[in-house]
Amino acid sequence: MPDGTGGAPYQHLETLPFALAVVRDSRTVYVSPALLRLLGISREEVTGRSFEFFSEQHRPFLAERHARRLRGEPVPDRYETVLCTSTGERRVELSISMNGSDTWLLVRDLTGRVAHRQLLQRVASLGASLPGLHAEEEVLRRVFEGLAELELTYGYLVPEGERVWLGHAFVATGTAAGEARLTGQHLVDVPGNWTPMLRLAWGEGSAYGEDFTRETTHFVGRDWAEPVRTHLRRVGPLRSICVRIELEGKPRALLAVAADWLSEEELPPLRLFAAQVSAALEAARTISRLSTHNTALTALSQLAAVAATALEPRAFFGPGTEEIIGLLRCAAVLILLRTEDSDELELVWHQGATEESVRPYRRIPIRGTMSGKVIELGTPLMLQADDFPEPIREDMRRHGRASVAMVPLQVRSLMVGTLVVTFSQHRLLSTLELETLQAMGAHFAAAIESHRLLQEVKRTQRQLVEHERLAALGELSAVVAHEVRNPLGAIFNAVATLRRFVKPVASAHTLVSILEEEANRLNRIVDDLLDFARPSSPQFHPVPLARLLEEAVRTAVSGQSRIRLEWALEPDVPPVPVDERMMRQAFLNLALNAVQAMPSGGTLRVAAHRCPKRPGAVVEFTDTGPGIPPELRERLFTPFFTTKATGTGLGLAIVQRTLDVHGGHILIESPPGGGTTFRLALPLGPEPVEASAG
């Protein structure tokens, strides 16, 4: 007979971690150390007793079941009861088996299990509270806050192709291993790798993982695997369950929870919770879709009203971008338009972004950029920061841009630019949101193109009026020149005759010289009038610009000792197809204009180099004169406009017409400090324009 002190028959049980009792003849003959610790009493207090260490209300039931078992009647061998301990009652699970005349009672403490059941019941109650919320964000916020209140470590993951984005996470105190900075909710928004458990849950709807450490290190990848593994070793063994969140019958996200008490038994309640969340998201999306649809219609209506009344596009950009920010809850909106040469995009408006953050995008090429890709494809793009190359990716992260939506600004087949919308968090637009954004982009594009066409009509009208005016001036100039040329011939003959009769030392000789000088000036005016009134048809031939410039400039500065010349003619400037006579005259007029701007002397700098944007050449004439006031610049190329006492006002008008004929253009730069630069752009392949008086 055993002595109840753990003698020889039960010596081998002493080292087992189980809470075990052996009963013989309705008396306890052995209690394991684990059960003694659970009861909180000594072996002597238990040995020899019957069922006194169970609660009073359960003792008769246990005694009756034991008697039936001894009689050989069939009774359950496992059931729950209540154990009396020194610290109070504990719910336990009894597993009973017969070993000869001995009855073995294996006791399993269910105190933690009860708490865990209660926690899972609260999870189910959380799921039941979700219906009625009107937005997906509200549903997810309630889910995250509720799980955090239950101190349940979780991660909300959104798969996207080969990546899985960890969007939101909560670290319970028990899994923080004393790291206070880790405890609490975190908006993570970082990509990770697919793990075996995540793939199984994504495909099957749920999955259980025995080794949370292995799953987590696989997710974070090689760079972070060791720090994560070290931390989780300090926490202790954790298990995990991952369930799939669905929307409109398709997988949308994964919710993973981790704890040391999880088992496969918890899969059904967590699958139920996932179904509750999915149903709430479905209902919220339906409500949100209706609300968004109404809001989008209102926004589009307001955009159309503003676009119809805006005098110019910039008056429309502000209200329009505000509507987009309000509708999509985005961080910023940028509008990039094609430049006139169509190979670059220029930032013309931004809302919600700082000047520093948009500085690199003030002017970007179309080719090789994401905005250019949108224009080339004619379709919108939804991109994440990792989709961009460096250094753009780093710049986006530095300024808090996680996701970017790009929409082409298109009117029929004409692409005028791109509409860029940025988000501070990882974001995917719904079909309705993307369609609404495209519709808004169409309003922007229509307003921009309408304004451009209106300006073009106005410009054409001005050009038509100017053409008619110049044609009339040309006819008048031809008549005047013809009528003046005949008397001029008589004056020149008279001057030549007078010189034969007047001696060089006579006082009349000075008067004859003045008469001859003024007649020559009048003759030059007649030549200008005839050149302007009856331009010849251009004959294009490739000509080295350096030779033309040298000939024209040398003529202009001849006898001007106070003018210093600077040359900056790059050797790689290609020959440009021009009418040599017309272009030489244009260069001469510009050089003379520069010399006349420096009556007291100065520096004339003449430069020529390749055009950086398109095949062609750029020619510059820069003087150090007093400069040109802004109010006069627009009138400089108007025929007969001059600020000189002796000028005809036709020199720059002839330059402008020459450039028009050659398909080039001219720009004027005159900073406040003085000096003026005339910059000519000449294409390699001009589209000849018919020369006319207008």
VMD Tcl script that draws the C-alpha trace (Angstrom):
set ca {
  {0.00 0.00 0.00}
  {1.32 3.43 -0.77}
  {1.86 5.74 2.09}
  {0.54 8.80 0.28}
  {3.91 10.51 0.34}
  {4.91 9.77 -3.18}
  {6.34 6.34 -2.39}
  {7.70 3.77 -4.77}
  {4.56 3.06 -6.84}
  {4.30 6.76 -7.85}
  {7.94 7.84 -7.62}
  {8.18 8.14 -11.40}
  {5.31 10.66 -11.46}
  {7.08 13.24 -9.32}
  {8.95 14.87 -12.20}
  {5.95 15.17 -14.51}
  {4.48 18.69 -14.99}
  {0.89 17.42 -14.89}
  {-1.62 18.15 -12.12}
  {-2.48 14.55 -11.22}
  {-4.31 12.76 -8.40}
  {-4.72 9.00 -7.81}
  {-7.86 7.78 -5.98}
  {-8.34 4.28 -4.55}
  {-11.40 3.15 -2.64}
  {-12.72 6.77 -2.83}
  {-9.64 8.04 -1.01}
  {-6.78 10.07 -2.45}
  {-3.54 8.09 -2.31}
  {-1.29 10.35 -4.44}
  {-1.18 14.04 -5.47}
  {1.48 15.36 -7.89}
  {3.56 18.45 -7.03}
  {1.85 20.36 -9.87}
  {-1.61 19.73 -8.39}
  {-0.39 20.64 -4.91}
  {0.85 23.98 -6.29}
  {-2.51 24.51 -7.96}
  {-4.39 23.73 -4.70}
  {-1.98 25.76 -2.59}
  {-1.91 23.15 0.22}
  {0.43 20.39 1.42}
  {0.27 16.72 0.48}
  {-0.67 15.75 4.03}
  {-3.81 17.94 3.81}
  {-4.98 16.09 0.70}
  {-3.94 12.46 1.24}
  {-6.71 10.25 2.48}
  {-9.46 12.71 1.65}
  {-12.16 12.01 -0.89}
  {-13.55 14.81 -3.10}
  {-13.27 17.58 -0.51}
  {-10.96 19.68 -2.67}
  {-13.79 20.16 -5.19}
  {-16.57 22.69 -4.66}
  {-19.47 21.62 -2.45}
  {-22.04 21.73 -5.21}
  {-19.91 19.48 -7.42}
  {-18.94 16.86 -4.78}
  {-22.15 14.80 -4.92}
  {-21.99 14.76 -8.70}
  {-18.37 13.62 -8.71}
  {-19.00 10.95 -6.05}
  {-21.97 9.60 -7.96}
  {-20.01 9.48 -11.23}
  {-17.11 7.74 -9.48}
  {-19.41 5.09 -8.01}
  {-20.96 4.38 -11.40}
  {-17.52 4.11 -12.97}
  {-16.48 1.55 -10.31}
  {-19.60 -0.47 -11.12}
  {-18.54 -0.54 -14.75}
  {-21.31 1.71 -16.03}
  {-20.50 3.98 -19.01}
  {-19.86 7.57 -17.92}
  {-17.97 10.46 -19.63}
  {-14.27 10.48 -18.93}
  {-13.82 14.26 -19.37}
  {-15.83 17.17 -18.02}
  {-15.40 20.56 -16.42}
  {-15.79 21.27 -12.71}
  {-14.65 23.68 -10.03}
  {-11.61 23.11 -7.82}
  {-11.26 24.68 -4.34}
  {-7.83 26.21 -3.81}
  {-6.23 28.39 -1.15}
  {-6.83 31.43 -3.41}
  {-10.44 30.60 -4.30}
  {-12.29 28.47 -6.78}
  {-10.77 27.59 -10.14}
  {-12.51 26.10 -13.13}
  {-10.68 22.97 -14.27}
  {-11.07 20.15 -16.75}
  {-10.97 16.58 -15.38}
  {-9.71 13.71 -17.51}
  {-10.46 10.42 -15.67}
  {-9.00 6.99 -16.46}
  {-8.88 3.63 -14.64}
  {-5.59 1.87 -13.89}
  {-6.50 -1.38 -12.18}
  {-8.11 -0.48 -8.89}
  {-6.78 3.06 -9.11}
  {-8.62 6.02 -10.59}
  {-6.34 8.62 -12.17}
  {-7.55 12.21 -12.27}
  {-5.65 14.55 -14.65}
  {-6.52 18.15 -13.76}
  {-6.17 20.96 -16.31}
  {-6.52 24.54 -15.11}
  {-9.09 26.34 -17.28}
  {-8.80 29.73 -15.60}
  {-6.84 31.20 -18.50}
  {-9.02 29.40 -20.99}
  {-12.12 30.95 -19.48}
  {-10.53 34.38 -19.75}
  {-9.62 33.65 -23.32}
  {-13.17 32.49 -24.07}
  {-14.47 35.70 -22.57}
  {-12.01 37.65 -24.72}
  {-13.21 35.85 -27.84}
  {-16.78 36.59 -26.85}
  {-15.86 40.26 -26.64}
  {-14.27 39.97 -30.09}
  {-17.59 38.60 -31.36}
  {-19.40 41.49 -29.65}
  {-17.01 43.91 -31.36}
  {-17.91 42.36 -34.71}
  {-21.60 42.64 -33.92}
  {-21.21 46.39 -33.23}
  {-19.86 47.16 -36.70}
  {-23.04 47.20 -38.84}
  {-24.41 50.70 -39.32}
  {-21.09 52.47 -39.76}
  {-21.15 54.57 -42.92}
  {-17.57 54.45 -44.14}
  {-14.91 51.78 -44.55}
  {-12.47 53.93 -42.59}
  {-14.90 54.03 -39.68}
  {-15.28 50.25 -39.72}
  {-11.54 49.66 -39.69}
  {-10.98 52.31 -37.03}
  {-13.57 50.63 -34.77}
  {-11.95 47.23 -35.39}
  {-8.47 48.54 -34.60}
  {-9.56 50.40 -31.48}
  {-11.61 47.44 -30.23}
  {-8.79 44.91 -30.65}
  {-6.39 47.32 -28.95}
  {-8.76 47.66 -25.97}
  {-8.73 43.85 -25.68}
  {-4.89 43.94 -25.59}
  {-4.75 41.61 -28.57}
  {-1.63 41.98 -30.71}
  {-2.65 42.23 -34.37}
  {-1.55 43.33 -37.84}
  {-3.75 44.48 -40.73}
  {-2.16 43.54 -44.05}
  {-3.11 44.43 -47.63}
  {-1.61 42.17 -50.34}
  {-0.61 43.87 -53.57}
  {0.99 41.63 -56.18}
  {4.26 40.25 -54.87}
  {4.18 42.52 -51.81}
  {2.10 42.55 -48.66}
  {1.62 45.97 -47.08}
  {1.41 46.10 -43.27}
  {-0.94 49.04 -42.93}
  {-1.80 49.03 -39.24}
  {-0.56 47.17 -36.17}
  {-1.02 46.99 -32.41}
  {1.54 45.58 -29.98}
  {0.09 44.47 -26.65}
  {2.05 44.99 -23.47}
  {2.69 41.25 -23.16}
  {4.39 41.07 -26.55}
  {6.47 44.24 -26.19}
  {9.05 42.61 -23.90}
  {9.34 45.76 -21.83}
  {9.92 48.01 -24.88}
  {7.53 50.89 -24.13}
  {8.15 52.44 -27.55}
  {6.69 49.34 -29.22}
  {3.50 49.24 -27.17}
  {0.32 50.66 -28.71}
  {-1.15 51.30 -32.16}
  {1.08 52.04 -35.12}
  {0.34 53.30 -38.65}
  {3.09 51.30 -40.28}
  {2.45 51.37 -44.05}
  {5.50 49.28 -45.00}
  {5.81 46.45 -47.53}
  {6.76 42.91 -46.58}
  {7.03 39.42 -48.04}
  {4.45 36.69 -48.42}
  {4.81 34.00 -45.73}
  {3.43 30.45 -45.80}
  {0.68 31.33 -43.30}
  {-0.32 34.49 -45.21}
  {-0.53 32.60 -48.51}
  {-2.63 29.87 -46.91}
  {-5.00 32.39 -45.31}
  {-5.28 34.37 -48.55}
  {-6.23 31.21 -50.43}
  {-8.24 29.28 -47.83}
  {-9.69 32.07 -45.71}
  {-7.83 31.31 -42.47}
  {-4.63 29.74 -41.20}
  {-2.99 28.81 -37.89}
  {0.73 29.22 -37.22}
  {2.68 27.51 -34.44}
  {5.82 29.64 -34.89}
  {5.08 33.37 -34.99}
  {8.79 34.20 -34.91}
  {9.47 32.30 -38.13}
  {6.50 33.90 -39.89}
  {7.51 37.41 -38.80}
  {11.18 37.12 -39.78}
  {10.09 35.79 -43.17}
  {7.77 38.78 -43.60}
  {10.31 41.52 -42.70}
  {13.07 40.04 -44.87}
  {16.79 39.61 -44.42}
  {17.67 43.13 -43.25}
  {15.34 43.09 -40.22}
  {15.11 39.36 -39.53}
  {17.75 39.19 -36.78}
  {16.51 42.17 -34.68}
  {12.93 40.85 -34.90}
  {14.03 37.32 -33.99}
  {16.00 38.61 -30.99}
  {13.03 40.61 -29.72}
  {10.54 37.76 -30.09}
  {12.85 35.38 -28.26}
  {12.65 37.75 -25.30}
  {8.84 37.70 -25.55}
  {8.61 33.91 -25.59}
  {6.77 31.44 -27.84}
  {3.85 33.02 -29.69}
  {1.25 31.44 -31.93}
  {-0.76 33.23 -34.57}
  {-4.00 33.04 -36.51}
  {-4.59 34.86 -39.81}
  {-8.04 35.38 -41.31}
  {-9.08 36.85 -44.65}
  {-11.19 40.01 -44.97}
  {-13.34 40.04 -48.10}
  {-15.10 42.78 -50.02}
  {-17.59 42.27 -52.83}
  {-16.80 38.56 -52.77}
  {-13.07 39.08 -53.35}
  {-10.14 38.94 -50.92}
  {-9.22 42.41 -49.75}
  {-6.97 42.16 -46.69}
  {-5.63 39.89 -43.96}
  {-5.97 40.26 -40.20}
  {-3.31 38.44 -38.18}
  {-3.42 38.08 -34.35}
  {-0.69 36.71 -32.10}
  {-0.70 35.41 -28.52}
  {0.87 32.61 -26.48}
  {-2.52 30.98 -25.77}
  {-3.84 30.69 -29.31}
  {-4.58 27.26 -30.74}
  {-6.43 25.81 -33.70}
  {-9.54 25.82 -31.51}
  {-9.69 29.60 -31.87}
  {-9.93 29.45 -35.67}
  {-13.78 29.32 -35.83}
  {-14.45 32.40 -33.64}
  {-11.82 34.43 -35.51}
  {-13.24 33.31 -38.87}
  {-16.61 34.52 -37.62}
  {-15.08 37.86 -36.70}
  {-13.54 38.16 -40.18}
  {-16.98 37.49 -41.69}
  {-18.48 40.20 -39.45}
  {-15.81 42.70 -40.52}
  {-16.28 41.79 -44.21}
  {-20.05 42.26 -43.98}
  {-19.64 45.62 -42.23}
  {-17.14 46.79 -44.86}
  {-19.51 45.66 -47.62}
  {-22.39 47.64 -46.12}
  {-20.18 50.67 -45.48}
  {-18.91 50.58 -49.05}
  {-22.46 50.55 -50.39}
  {-23.37 53.52 -48.21}
  {-20.11 55.27 -49.02}
  {-20.52 54.59 -52.74}
  {-23.92 56.24 -52.76}
  {-22.60 59.16 -50.74}
  {-19.48 59.45 -52.88}
  {-21.56 59.28 -56.05}
  {-23.74 62.14 -54.83}
  {-20.70 64.08 -53.64}
  {-18.92 63.47 -56.95}
  {-21.94 64.68 -58.91}
  {-22.09 67.80 -56.74}
  {-18.34 68.37 -57.11}
  {-18.47 67.90 -60.88}
  {-21.43 70.26 -61.12}
  {-19.57 72.89 -59.11}
  {-16.46 72.39 -61.23}
  {-18.46 72.85 -64.41}
  {-20.02 76.05 -63.02}
  {-16.65 77.47 -61.98}
  {-15.04 76.48 -65.30}
  {-17.81 78.21 -67.22}
  {-17.34 81.51 -65.38}
  {-13.55 81.51 -64.93}
  {-11.86 84.21 -66.97}
  {-8.65 82.20 -67.19}
  {-7.54 78.71 -66.02}
  {-5.79 79.84 -62.84}
  {-9.09 81.20 -61.54}
  {-10.45 77.67 -61.95}
  {-7.48 75.71 -60.53}
  {-7.97 76.80 -56.91}
  {-11.65 75.80 -56.47}
  {-11.11 72.70 -58.60}
  {-8.21 71.33 -56.56}
  {-10.07 72.08 -53.32}
  {-12.97 69.94 -54.58}
  {-10.55 67.06 -55.26}
  {-8.92 67.31 -51.82}
  {-12.33 67.35 -50.14}
  {-13.62 64.40 -52.16}
  {-10.59 62.07 -51.98}
  {-9.11 63.28 -48.66}
  {-5.75 63.49 -50.39}
  {-2.71 65.41 -49.20}
  {-1.97 67.52 -52.28}
  {-2.95 68.14 -55.92}
  {-0.56 69.23 -58.68}
  {-1.33 70.34 -62.23}
  {1.37 69.95 -64.89}
  {0.83 71.31 -68.40}
  {2.71 70.73 -71.60}
  {5.01 73.54 -72.62}
  {4.75 75.14 -76.05}
  {7.50 72.93 -77.46}
  {5.55 69.88 -76.12}
  {8.60 67.97 -74.83}
  {8.35 69.12 -71.19}
  {5.75 69.46 -68.46}
  {5.55 72.62 -66.38}
  {4.03 72.78 -62.89}
  {1.42 75.54 -63.12}
  {-0.55 74.92 -59.91}
  {-0.25 73.05 -56.64}
  {-2.47 72.85 -53.57}
  {-1.52 71.24 -50.25}
  {2.21 70.94 -51.04}
  {5.09 73.12 -49.87}
  {7.27 75.10 -52.25}
  {10.27 73.01 -51.24}
  {8.51 69.71 -51.98}
  {7.47 70.74 -55.51}
  {10.71 72.48 -56.50}
  {12.15 69.41 -58.34}
  {8.95 69.16 -60.42}
  {8.70 72.75 -61.64}
  {9.75 71.58 -65.09}
  {10.20 67.92 -66.00}
  {10.68 66.07 -69.29}
  {7.82 64.05 -70.71}
  {9.99 61.19 -71.87}
  {11.21 58.87 -69.13}
  {8.86 60.10 -66.38}
  {5.69 58.66 -64.86}
  {3.73 61.75 -65.90}
  {5.01 61.27 -69.42}
  {3.92 57.64 -69.30}
  {0.40 58.74 -68.36}
  {0.36 61.11 -71.35}
  {1.76 58.48 -73.72}
  {-0.71 55.78 -72.61}
  {-3.65 58.13 -72.16}
  {-4.73 56.19 -69.05}
  {-4.56 56.95 -65.31}
  {-2.00 55.31 -63.04}
  {-2.18 54.49 -59.31}
  {1.37 54.24 -57.99}
  {3.16 53.70 -54.68}
  {6.43 55.32 -53.64}
  {8.37 52.11 -54.39}
  {7.21 52.24 -58.01}
  {9.37 55.33 -58.63}
  {13.12 55.27 -59.29}
  {15.65 56.96 -57.08}
  {16.10 59.81 -56.18}
  {12.36 60.49 -56.67}
  {11.45 57.63 -54.33}
  {13.54 59.06 -51.50}
  {12.19 62.55 -52.15}
  {8.62 61.24 -51.92}
  {9.31 59.48 -48.63}
  {11.00 62.57 -47.21}
  {7.93 64.67 -47.92}
  {5.43 62.04 -46.78}
  {4.06 60.90 -50.15}
  {3.10 57.22 -49.91}
  {0.76 56.90 -52.91}
  {0.21 58.91 -56.10}
  {-2.67 58.93 -58.58}
  {-1.97 60.41 -62.03}
  {-4.68 61.26 -64.56}
  {-4.12 62.56 -68.11}
  {-5.63 65.95 -68.89}
  {-7.15 65.12 -72.24}
  {-9.51 66.86 -74.64}
  {-10.54 64.41 -77.33}
  {-7.18 63.12 -78.62}
  {-5.20 66.14 -77.39}
  {-3.11 65.63 -74.25}
  {-2.57 68.96 -72.46}
  {-0.94 67.69 -69.25}
  {-1.40 65.57 -66.12}
  {-3.33 65.89 -62.87}
  {-1.32 64.47 -59.94}
  {-2.95 63.59 -56.59}
  {-0.75 62.53 -53.64}
  {-1.66 60.67 -50.43}
  {0.30 60.60 -47.18}
  {-0.68 56.96 -46.55}
  {-0.75 53.85 -48.72}
  {-3.92 54.20 -50.78}
  {-5.76 52.47 -53.61}
  {-8.57 54.31 -55.38}
  {-11.88 52.60 -56.01}
  {-13.26 52.38 -59.53}
  {-15.77 55.13 -58.72}
  {-13.07 57.39 -57.25}
  {-10.84 56.88 -60.28}
  {-13.70 57.57 -62.69}
  {-14.61 60.72 -60.75}
  {-11.00 61.89 -60.81}
  {-10.87 61.31 -64.57}
  {-14.07 63.33 -65.01}
  {-12.57 66.15 -62.96}
  {-9.43 65.96 -65.07}
  {-11.60 66.29 -68.18}
  {-13.07 69.52 -66.76}
  {-9.58 70.86 -66.11}
  {-8.44 69.91 -69.60}
  {-11.54 71.43 -71.21}
  {-11.09 74.70 -69.30}
  {-7.40 74.85 -70.25}
  {-8.04 74.04 -73.91}
  {-10.99 76.45 -74.13}
  {-8.84 79.24 -72.76}
  {-6.05 78.34 -75.21}
  {-8.44 78.35 -78.16}
  {-9.94 81.65 -77.01}
  {-6.49 83.18 -76.74}
  {-5.62 81.79 -80.16}
  {-8.75 83.33 -81.66}
  {-7.91 86.66 -80.07}
  {-4.33 86.40 -81.28}
  {-5.50 85.52 -84.78}
  {-7.86 88.49 -84.75}
  {-5.05 90.77 -83.65}
  {-2.78 89.33 -86.31}
  {-5.46 89.83 -88.96}
  {-5.96 93.45 -87.94}
  {-2.20 93.91 -87.81}
  {-1.84 92.25 -91.21}
  {-4.38 94.57 -92.76}
  {-2.79 97.59 -91.09}
  {0.68 96.61 -92.24}
  {-0.57 95.92 -95.75}
  {-1.99 99.42 -95.88}
  {1.24 100.81 -94.45}
  {3.19 98.85 -97.03}
  {1.16 100.29 -99.90}
  {1.49 103.77 -98.46}
  {5.22 103.27 -97.94}
  {5.67 102.17 -101.53}
  {3.82 105.25 -102.81}
  {5.75 107.58 -100.51}
  {9.08 105.96 -101.40}
  {8.35 106.21 -105.12}
  {7.25 109.82 -104.86}
  {10.27 110.76 -102.72}
  {12.85 108.88 -104.80}
  {12.40 111.12 -107.88}
  {12.94 114.42 -106.01}
  {15.86 112.80 -104.23}
  {17.54 112.11 -107.52}
  {17.23 115.78 -108.44}
  {18.64 116.80 -105.03}
  {21.68 114.51 -105.43}
  {22.33 115.95 -108.92}
  {22.03 119.49 -107.56}
  {24.43 118.74 -104.67}
  {26.98 117.32 -107.11}
  {26.68 120.44 -109.30}
  {27.03 122.79 -106.30}
  {30.22 121.06 -105.21}
  {31.79 121.91 -108.55}
  {30.99 125.60 -108.09}
  {31.56 126.01 -104.34}
  {35.14 126.13 -103.17}
  {36.06 123.92 -100.17}
  {37.09 126.99 -98.13}
  {33.85 128.83 -98.79}
  {31.23 129.10 -96.04}
  {28.61 127.62 -98.40}
  {30.59 124.39 -98.56}
  {29.36 123.45 -95.04}
  {25.75 123.97 -96.08}
  {26.28 121.75 -99.13}
  {27.73 118.99 -96.90}
  {24.71 119.20 -94.55}
  {22.39 119.04 -97.56}
  {24.20 115.96 -98.89}
  {24.16 114.20 -95.48}
  {20.43 114.77 -95.01}
  {19.72 113.61 -98.57}
  {21.64 110.38 -97.87}
  {19.64 109.86 -94.67}
  {16.42 110.42 -96.55}
  {17.59 107.92 -99.17}
  {18.22 105.31 -96.48}
  {14.71 105.89 -95.16}
  {13.37 105.32 -98.65}
  {15.37 102.08 -98.90}
  {13.90 100.91 -95.56}
  {10.42 101.80 -96.74}
  {10.87 99.85 -99.95}
  {12.37 96.85 -98.11}
  {9.42 96.85 -95.76}
  {6.78 97.42 -98.41}
  {8.05 94.94 -101.03}
  {9.94 92.08 -99.36}
  {11.51 89.65 -101.73}
  {10.80 85.92 -101.66}
  {13.36 84.14 -99.44}
  {15.86 81.70 -100.92}
  {16.96 79.19 -98.25}
  {20.48 77.79 -98.25}
  {22.56 76.34 -95.39}
  {24.84 79.19 -94.30}
  {27.49 79.29 -91.51}
  {26.10 81.80 -89.02}
  {29.57 82.86 -87.84}
  {30.38 84.42 -91.23}
  {27.05 86.26 -91.46}
  {27.43 87.59 -87.91}
  {30.97 88.81 -88.47}
  {30.03 90.62 -91.70}
  {26.98 92.32 -90.16}
  {28.61 93.24 -86.84}
  {31.81 94.58 -88.41}
  {29.69 96.85 -90.60}
  {27.67 98.07 -87.61}
  {30.69 98.96 -85.43}
  {32.76 100.42 -88.24}
  {34.11 103.74 -87.03}
  {32.76 103.19 -83.49}
  {35.95 103.31 -81.46}
  {34.13 103.33 -78.12}
  {32.39 100.02 -78.78}
  {34.21 96.90 -77.53}
  {33.34 93.60 -79.20}
  {33.09 90.24 -77.43}
  {32.60 87.06 -79.44}
  {31.21 83.77 -78.09}
  {30.67 81.69 -81.21}
  {30.71 77.97 -80.37}
  {32.35 75.85 -83.06}
  {29.63 73.17 -83.13}
  {26.89 75.51 -84.36}
  {25.51 73.85 -87.50}
  {24.90 75.76 -90.77}
  {21.30 76.98 -90.74}
  {19.12 77.18 -93.87}
  {18.42 80.92 -94.27}
  {18.01 83.59 -96.91}
  {21.51 85.03 -96.65}
  {20.62 88.59 -97.64}
  {17.58 88.83 -95.35}
  {19.36 87.29 -92.34}
  {22.44 89.49 -92.80}
  {20.15 92.55 -92.80}
  {18.41 91.30 -89.62}
  {21.77 90.77 -87.88}
  {22.91 94.21 -89.05}
  {19.73 95.86 -87.70}
  {20.19 94.21 -84.30}
  {23.88 95.16 -84.15}
  {23.09 98.76 -85.13}
  {20.34 98.85 -82.50}
  {22.85 97.72 -79.84}
  {25.47 100.28 -80.94}
  {22.89 103.09 -80.90}
  {21.90 102.05 -77.36}
  {25.47 102.85 -76.19}
  {26.19 106.41 -77.43}
  {28.93 106.82 -74.82}
  {30.48 103.47 -75.61}
  {30.17 100.03 -74.11}
  {30.44 96.31 -74.89}
  {28.60 94.43 -77.57}
  {28.62 90.69 -76.96}
  {27.66 88.42 -79.85}
  {27.05 84.73 -79.09}
  {25.91 81.68 -81.03}
  {25.36 78.11 -79.82}
  {23.30 75.03 -80.48}
  {19.66 75.06 -79.38}
  {19.41 72.73 -76.35}
  {15.78 71.74 -76.90}
  {15.43 71.17 -80.64}
  {17.64 71.07 -83.75}
  {18.73 74.59 -84.53}
  {20.83 77.51 -83.32}
  {20.51 80.38 -80.87}
  {22.03 83.81 -81.59}
  {22.34 86.53 -78.93}
  {23.13 90.25 -79.15}
  {23.86 91.77 -75.72}
  {24.64 95.42 -75.08}
  {25.55 97.30 -71.90}
  {23.22 100.20 -72.54}
  {20.59 101.56 -70.14}
  {18.10 98.79 -70.96}
  {14.54 98.89 -72.24}
  {11.63 99.80 -69.95}
  {9.01 97.02 -69.65}
  {6.24 99.23 -71.04}
  {8.16 99.68 -74.32}
  {9.15 96.07 -75.01}
  {5.85 95.00 -76.52}
  {5.96 97.89 -79.01}
  {9.55 97.45 -80.17}
  {8.63 95.37 -83.22}
  {5.74 97.60 -84.25}
  {6.48 99.27 -87.62}
  {7.40 102.97 -87.38}
  {7.71 102.86 -83.58}
  {11.01 104.38 -82.47}
  {12.54 106.15 -79.49}
  {15.37 107.63 -81.55}
  {15.28 111.15 -82.92}
  {16.53 110.00 -86.33}
  {15.13 106.45 -86.54}
  {12.49 105.15 -88.95}
  {11.07 102.54 -86.59}
  {11.42 99.80 -89.22}
  {14.67 98.07 -88.23}
  {13.25 95.71 -85.58}
  {10.01 95.27 -87.52}
  {12.11 93.90 -90.40}
  {13.95 91.62 -87.95}
  {10.64 90.24 -86.67}
  {9.32 89.61 -90.16}
  {12.57 87.93 -91.20}
  {12.33 85.52 -88.25}
  {8.69 84.79 -89.03}
  {9.66 83.88 -92.59}
  {12.39 81.56 -91.27}
  {10.16 79.88 -88.65}
  {12.17 81.33 -85.77}
  {11.35 83.61 -82.86}
  {12.97 86.36 -80.82}
  {12.98 87.14 -77.09}
  {14.11 90.25 -75.23}
  {15.74 90.26 -71.80}
  {16.41 93.58 -70.10}
  {17.08 93.34 -66.34}
  {16.46 96.35 -64.07}
  {20.19 97.03 -63.70}
  {20.64 97.84 -67.40}
  {21.75 96.05 -70.53}
  {19.63 94.26 -73.12}
  {19.83 90.86 -74.81}
  {18.04 90.02 -78.05}
  {17.91 86.21 -78.33}
  {17.07 84.65 -81.71}
  {16.13 80.97 -82.15}
  {16.60 79.61 -85.67}
  {15.43 76.08 -86.54}
  {17.44 73.76 -88.76}
  {14.38 72.98 -90.82}
  {12.27 76.13 -91.16}
  {8.76 76.01 -92.47}
  {8.86 78.87 -95.00}
  {6.19 81.48 -94.51}
  {5.05 83.46 -97.51}
  {6.56 86.93 -97.31}
  {4.11 89.79 -97.42}
  {3.77 93.32 -96.37}
  {1.95 92.08 -93.27}
}
mol new
graphics top color blue
foreach p $ca { graphics top sphere $p radius 0.5 }
foreach p [lrange $ca 0 end-1] q [lrange $ca 1 end] { graphics top cylinder $p $q radius 0.2 }
display resetview
